[in-house]
């Protein structure tokens, strides 16, 4: 079993929660620690789905992997998406940077 103590007894939920909180606080930057990301052990799934969205993987693909609809996925995780704004702001500018085609124009 995953959560057994030194005497082979099952650890209390409060012990697991305290250890998890300490590990998160040690490993995460303050703004992520304060966010819903990874707040509970079960949230590892949620954390991975959020990471996929933050990495720019299309929501439809992440929803398929999660076994959710896009609407459910975004209703749950949209507030956790972080760091994409600079890339999104550059896209309209980049669209104007198309290479010139010889003999056209």
N, C-alpha and C positions, 0 to 999 in steps of 0.2 A: 504494500500500500504506500502511497505517496507521502502522506503526512503522519508518520509514526514517530513517537518520542524515543528517548534512550532506553526506556523500559519496555519498548514495543507496544505501548499503549497509544491509542489514537490521540493526536494533539487536539486541544480545544480550539474552536473557531477563533476565539479571541487571541490566542497565541499566534495562529497563522496570520490573522489580520495585522497584528502588531509587527510581525516580521516582514510582511509584505509592504506595509507602510514605510518601514525603515529602509528597505531595499529601494523602493521607489524614490524616496527622498534623497538617498545617496547617489542614485544613478541618473536622475532626471533634472534638467534645468528647472528653476522655480516656476516659470510660467506653464510648463508641461505638468509638473507635480500638482499644481493647483487646478489643472483642468480635469475633466472627467476621464481622460485617457489613463487606462490601467488602474483605476481606483480600487477595483476588486480583482481577485485572482482570475475570475471568469472574464474580466475585461481584457485579458490577453488576446482573445479573439477580436474584441472591439478595437484594441490597439492595432492589431495587424490590419484590419479593414481600414482604419483611419490612415495608417501608413501607406497603404495602397492608393487611397484617394489623394493623399498629400504628394505621392510620387507621380501623380498625373495619370494613373491607370484609369481608363474610362469607367464611369459609375456603372454602366451596364455590365461590364466584365466583372467588377468587384461584387455587384449584386448577384450575379450568377454563381460566383465562387462561394458567396455567403448563403446562398439558398433563399435570397430575399428578392423582392421586386425593387426596382430603382427607387420608386416612391418611398418605400419603407427604409431603404438604405439611407437615402438623403434626409429623410425626416429624423433619423437617428443620428447620423454622423455629420451633417452639414455644419454644425457649430464647431466641430473639431478640425475641420479642414483649415490648414494653416500654411502660409508660405508660398502660395501660388500666385498671389496678386502681381508681383513684379514681372513674372513671365507672361501673365495675361495682358498686362499693360503694354508689353513690348510687341505682342502679336500684330495689332493694327499697324504699327510702324514697320514691322518686318514685311508685311504684305506689300508695302510700297517699294520694297527693295528687290523687286523681281529683276532677274538679269535681262538685259536687252537682247533681243533676237536680231541677228544680222539681217538686213534687207527688209525689216518691218518698221513701219512708222516713218 
